[in-house]
Amino acid sequence: MSQHWIADRTQLFDSSGIRKVFDLAAKMTDPINLSIGQPDFDVPEPIKSAAKRSIDAGKNGYAPTQGMAPLREKLQGQVDAQYGHADRKLLVTSGTSGALTLLMYAAVNPGDEVILFDPYFVSYEPLVKLVGGRCVIVDTHPNFQIDVNKVREAITPRTKLILFNSPANPTGAVATEQVTRDLAALAAEKNVLLVSDEIYSRFAFDAEFVSPAKYNPATLVIDGFSKTYGMTGWRVGYVHGPSALVDGMTKLQQYTFVCAPQPFQWAGVEALDFEMQPYIDAYRKKRDYVVEQLSRDYELATPGGAFYAYPKAPRGSGSSFVEEAIANQLLVIPGRIFSQHDTHFRLSYAASDATIERGMEVLKKLAKRSS
């Protein structure tokens, strides 16, 4: 094969380090897997039944690009009731990753600057680079809370958008209401698009989740069904925000993803009426257990949401410590995948209690090696 067939943009980033850990897990006989960022519960039965009914009823063709009317209208009704904004339009997308991709192509021109908060979700930086944008990193170490003054200092005439994620992957950090309000006000003052990735919004454990859209009506919100309902493989997400931007994303979806899978959109209609609070409460208990087990041996900012913890490695780099963990059958993710710093590692407590307990024992044993 001729090398010139491969576009230069494919060299802008490497394969996901998370994917490499997943591949490693497939080769291990009995791994303690705390690496996977997806719920360990199955899709609830009523939601699965709705998907099966849709398939059996022949609802297997293309959906309208903007989403099936019953799902789109139900979501739009919830959004309108929550915000009451005059200009807030909704689009159903092929997962939240699809939404992020559409956003970058719709909003970011080559040379535009996008503000990211370190640590950040693994896809953010590659997606910005893919469309020719420039990442401007605002560090949040060591407590992973955003300093809005640092954001103000990072804004230049080239700043196009701020990408905000709370509760956050990989840290589990939840922005305070005051920080959320101040960030929303700053974006409005500077005429910068504020994008709020809210895929973990139901997993806010210590306080009610607050969206910056409450304070800035021009905020674009990205959300979906994957994390809350365990529907990660079904690829149903959605965005809502200013109609001109959502219309641009809709046009791009028509020529890329086409639509989200129709049967699973019908399942999404059912999901919106299913009570998930017992599942969320179970994750709060898992969070509390992990924090209790690790806080004596690790520097750990208590995660306020999502289903991740982001401890600092007790010695050496985060990457070298992860190698030690893997040698002890424990799969976690090195922090350098999400950060400019190689000091931490991410673990996911979206796992069975027994798996989490095994993982905590390994981590406590490894920590004692450094004492």
N, C-alpha and C positions, 0 to 999 in steps of 0.2 A: 504494500500500500504506500502511496506517495504521502509524505508528511505534510505537504502543502495543502492537502485536503482538509486538514484540521484547522479550524478557526483560532485566531490568536486569543479570543476571549476565554477559551477553555483553559488557558494557562494562567488565568488571573487568580485561580484558587485551586486548592487541592481537594481531593475527596474528603468527605466529612470524617473526622477522627472518631465520631460516634459510630458511624457505619462500620469502621474497622473493628471497634469493640464488639459490635453485634456479630460480625463475621467470626471473631474469635470465640464468642460464646457458643456459636453453632458447632464448633469443633471440640468443646470441652465436655466431659462426661457428666459432671455434677457441679456446675458453676453456681456461685452465690451471686445472682445477677441483680445488682442495684444500679444498672446503667440505663435502663429503658425508660424513656419519658412518655409512657402511656399508661392509662389506668390498668390495674390488674383485675378489675371486675369485668365480666362480660356485659355486652349490651343487654339491658333489661328485657325480659321476655315480651312485654307488650309492644316494645319498639321493634324487636325482631319480627314479631308477628305482623306488624304493619308493613314491614319490608317484604315479607313473604307474600302477603295478600296482594301487594302491588305487583310483584313479579308474576304471580298466578293470574292476575287480572290483565296481563299483557301490557302493563305500564313500563315497558322496557326500552322505548325509543328515546330519541333526543327530547330533552326538555327545552322550553324557551330559554334563550341565553340568559335572561335576567332572573330566571328561576320559575318553578311552578307557582301558579297564582295562589293556591291555598297556603303554601308555605310563605311565600313572599308577603302576602297580605297579612298573615298572622303575625309575622315578625315586624312588619311595618306598623301594625297596630300597637304592638308592645312598645316599639321605639317612640312612636308619637305620644303614647300615654306617659312615657317616662320623661321625655324632653320637651315636647310641645314646640319644636323648632319649625319655623315656616319653611325652611329649605333643608330637609334631611331625607334623602332618598336611599333606598336599599337595593342591594344586588346580592343574589345568592351565588357563591363562588365554589370552585373545586377545591375545597379545603381552605384553611387560612394561609397556607403556603402559596396556593394559587392566588389568593387575594393580595398577598405581599408582592408577588411577581407582577401582577397587573398594576398595582400601585406604583411600583418603580418605573415601569414603562410609561404610565400615564402622567407621572408628576416630575420625574427627574430627567433633566437634559444633561448631556455631557458637560462636565465642569461644575455642575451644581454640587453644593455641599449638603451632606446629610449628617445630622448630629446623632450619635449613638452613645449609649451609656455603658461603660465597661464595668462588669462583664455584660455581654449581650448574647442573645439567641444566635446560634451558629450560622443561620442563613442570612442574617442581616447584612453583614459586610460583603459577602459574595454577590448578593443581589444588587447592592449599590454599585459595586464595581462593574457588574455585568452591563449596566446601562450607561456606563461612563461617568458615574458620579464619584465624588470624593468623600470618604468617611472622615468626619471630625469627631474624635473620641473625647468624651468627658468622663473622667475617672470617678468611680464611686467607692473605691476601697477606702477604709477597711470595713465600714458598716453597711455599704451598698445602698445608702440613702443619697438622693440627688441633692446637690447644692445648686440652687437656681442661680446664684451669682456666677458660678462657673459656666452655666449655660449662657447667661447673658454675655460673658466674656468671649464665648466661643462663636457667637453669631457674627457673621460678616455679610456684606452685600451679596455674597454668593450662596448664602444659606437658603435652601429650598424647604427642607422639612426637618422636624425633630421626631425621632422614632422612640416612643415611650412604651414600656412594657411593665405593667404592674397588675397582679403579682407577677414576679419576674422569673424567667428561665435564664440562667441556671441557679440563681441565688435564693429564690423564694421570697425575696424582699418585696414589701408592699409599701408604696409611697404614702406618706401621711396626707390627710385631706388638705392641709395647708400647703404642702409642696405641690400637690396636684393643682390646687387653685392658682398658686403663683406661677407654675409652669404654663397653665392655660392662659393666664393674663399676659405673660411675657410673649408667648407666640402671637397673641392677638395684637399686642403693641408693636411687634416687629414685623407683622404681616408674614409670618412663617407658618407653613402648614404643620399642624400638630397631628400626628398619627398615633392612636392609642391601640396597641395590641392587647386585647382583653380576653384572650382564649382561656385564661385561668381565673376569670372574674368570680366564678362561683366558689373558687377555692381560696377565699379570704377568711382566715380563721379567727382573727382577734378583733376585727372591727368591720363594719359594713363597707363593702366596696364602693368607691366613689370614682366615677369616670370624669376625666377633664372635659368631656362634652357637656357636663352640667354647667361649666363656667365659660366655655368657649364654643359657641354653636357652629363654628367652622371646623371643629375637630372631626377627623375621619376615624371611625371606630372599626376595628377588625375583630371578628368573633367567629364562633363556630360550635359544632356539636362534638368534636373529637374527644376533648378531655372530659367534659361534664358527663357525657353519656357513654363513654367507651367506644365511640364510633370512629376511631382513628383511621381504619381502613376504608371507610365509606365515603370519605372526601366530600363533606358538606360543610362549607363555611359561609360567611356573609360579611358584607361591609355596609356601613351607612354613614352618610355625610353629605357635603354640599353636592347638589344635583349635577353641576357641570363636571366635577371630578368623577362622580359615580357613572355618569353617562360615558365619559372617556374610557373608564375601566370596562364598562359593558361592551363597548365597541371592540376593545382589545380582546375581551374574552371570546367574542364571536369568532375571531380569527386564530385563537390559540386553544384554550381548553374547551371551547364550544359551550359546555354547560356542566353543572354538577350532575352526578348520576341520578336519573329520575326516580328509581325505586327508593333510594335512600332519602330523597327529598320528601317523599310521602311518609317515610319513617320519621323524618324530622318534625312533621306536623304532629305526629303522635307524641314524640319526645317532649315537645313544649308543654304538654299537660301532665308529664310524669314527674312525681315528686322524688328528687334526688338528694334531699337533705340528709337522710340516713347515710348515704354513701360519703357525703362531704364530712359528716361528723366522724365517720370511721377514719378518714384521712387526717383529721385534726388529732385524733388519738395516736395515730402512727407518728405524726410530727412530734407530739409531746414526748413519746417514747424515745425517738432518735435524739432529740435535744438532751433529754435526761441522761441518756447513755454516753453521749459524746462530750458533753460540756466540761467534764472534769479533765479530759485528756487533750482536747482540741480547742483551738481558737475558732469559735463558731458564732456568727451573728444569727440569732434565732429567726428562722424563716417565718414570715407572717402569712404565707400563702403558697399556692401552687403545690407541688409534691416533691420538692427538692430541698436538700441541704447542701451547703457549700463551705465545708471546713477548710481551714488552712492546714497544709501538710505539716506534720510535727517536726520535720527535718528535711533538708535538701529541697529539691524542686517538687512541684506538684506532679510532674511527669515521672520522675524517678520513684516517687512514693506510689504512684499508681502501678508501676511495674512490680513493686513489692507486693501490692495488694493482689494483682493478677497471679503472681507466683503462689499466693495462698488461696487461689480459686475465687477471689472476690473481684467482680467486675464493676469498676467505677470509671468515671470519665475525667481525664486531666483538665484542669482549668484553663490551660493555654488554648484550648479549642474555642473558648468563649471570650478570651481576654488577651490583652497585651502582657499580662503578668503570668508567670508560671509558678504560682505559689499555692494554689488551692486545688481542690478536686470536687467534682459534683457527684453526689449520690442521689438516686431516686428512691423514695420510700413508697412508690407505687408498686408494691410487692406484697406477698403474703406475710403475715406476722412472723411465721416460722423463718422465712428467708431473711427478713429484716433482723431477727434475733441472731441468726448465724452471722450476718454481716457485721453486726455490732461487736460480736465476740472477736472477730478477726481484726477489726479496727482498734479495739482496745488492746489486743495483743501486740499489734504493730506499734502503737503509740508507746508502749512500755519498753520497746527496744531502744528508744531514743533517750530514756530517762536514766 
